[in-house]
């Protein structure tokens, strides 16, 4: 890290997803960062956070929906971008679900406590944009080959990953 605490990881995309745990040494003690850094096969990047939405670090052009995260209980989080300090209307399967307000960085998050398994379609509408994503809430396959299973889907890049508490969370990076 430099004097301001900024660091850089340069890693070539290898056609497969990789996940990194980050830590730092502070006062002789190793401190683990919250979440994991995910690098997708096409350079998609996000900070995976257990029980929270993924924090996209890349920003695909034209996409306002950033990610959809869900767990085995059907809890779902939608995140995206819009103009800072504006409202975004969220529709689920054609019905108005509610509104989300963007923060000072233009990010928004909308949560559903529980959705049924199966296909869903979400539409986000804000100032001068509408974006949508279709996704399927399906249980993750057992993670037998490590803490991450990923695949490219028609909806985006899906990563099923092991949380620090031992559960599995699924993240779809749109775009």
N, C-alpha and C positions, 0 to 999 in steps of 0.2 A: 504494500500500500504506500501511497505517497504521503507527504506531510499533512494533507487534508483528509487522509483516511480513504481516499479513492483507490480502487484497484481495478484491474482489467484481466479478464480471462480470454485468451484467444485460442480457440479450438476449431479446427475445420469441421464442417458438417460431414458426417460419415455415412449418411443414408440410414442411420438408425438413431433412436432417441437415447439420450444419456441423462442421468440425474446426478447432481453433485450436492453433497452436504457441505456447508460452509462453516468455518470456525475461525476464531482469532485467539491469540494469546494475549491476555491482559493481566498484568501484575503477576506473571508466572502461572496463571490459571488459564486453561483452555475454555473458551466460551463458545458454545454451539449457537449458530444463527437460527432464527425461527424460520422454518420452512426449508425447502430444497430448491435448487436451481435446475430447471428442466430445459434442455436444449433438444429441439426436435430435429427430425431428419432433413428438413428444409430450412433450418436456421430459426424456427420458431423458438422464442424464449419466454419463460414465465417463472415467477417465484410461486412454487406450490406451497399452500398454507393449509394445514389440517383444520377442518371446520370453517374455513373461509374461502372466498373466491380466489382463484389464481390471479396474480398480479402480472399482467402482460408487460414484458420489457421491450418487445418489438411491437410494431404497429402496422399491420397489413393495410395497404392502400385501399380505400373504398369501404373498409369494414368499420362499423360502429359497434357491433357486438364483439367483445373480446373473448369471452369464455363462458362456458357453462360447467359448473361443478355439481356433483351429486354423490350421495353416499348410499349404502345398502338399505337405509330406512326411507329413502325417497326425498330427503331434504335436498333442495336445489337452490343454487345461487347463480344468478346471471350477472355478468359484469360487462361494461363497455365504456365508450367515450362519447362525449358530446360537448357542446360549448359550456364553459365553466359557469356555474351558478344557474343553470337552466333545468327545467323539468323534462323528463323522458316518460312518455306513456308506454306501459307494458301490456301487451295482449298475450294471452295464453290460449292456444287452440281456438282462436277467433273471438275470444271474449276478453273484455277489459279486465286486467288483473289489478292494476294500480299504477302509481307513479313513483319514479325515483328521481332524486335531485342530485345533480353533479356537484362534486367538490371543487375546490379552487384549481385543481389540476385537470378538471373536465372528466373525471372518472365517476361512474355510478355503479351501484350494486343493488340488485333486487332479489329478495329471498322468498321462497315458498317453503313452509315447514315440512310439507309432505306432498309429493305427487305420485300418482300411480305409475307402476311399471308400464313400459310400452312407449310408442311414439308420441311426441309432442312437437308443437311448433310455437315459437315465441317471436313476436314482432315488437321492435322498439322504435318509437317515433318521437322525434324531437324537432328542434328548429331546423328546417330545411333538410331533413333526412328521414328515411325509413329503412330499417335493416331487419332481417329476419334470419332465424336459424331453426332448422328441424333437427331433432335429436331423439335418441331412443334410450330411455332409462332401462338399462339391462344390467343385471349383476355382473360384476367383474369376474373373469375366469380366475381360478386359483393362481396366485403368484408363486409358481414353483421354480422359476428360473432366476429369481432375484426380486428386488423391491419394486420393479417397474415392468409393466407390459404395455406396449403401445402399438397403435396401428393408424394408418391413414384411412379415413372414412369419407363418404360423400359430404358429411357435415363439417369435417375438419379433422384435425389431428387429435386422437383420443389417447389419453394416458391413464391407466389404472395404476395406482401407486399406494405403497404401504405407508400409513401415517405413523408418527412416533408412538402412538398409543396401541398400535397393532391392528387397527382397522384398515379398510381399503377405501380410498376416495377415487372417484373418476373425474377427470378433467378433459373437456373438449375445448381445444383452442380453435376458434373460428378463423376463417379466411385462408 
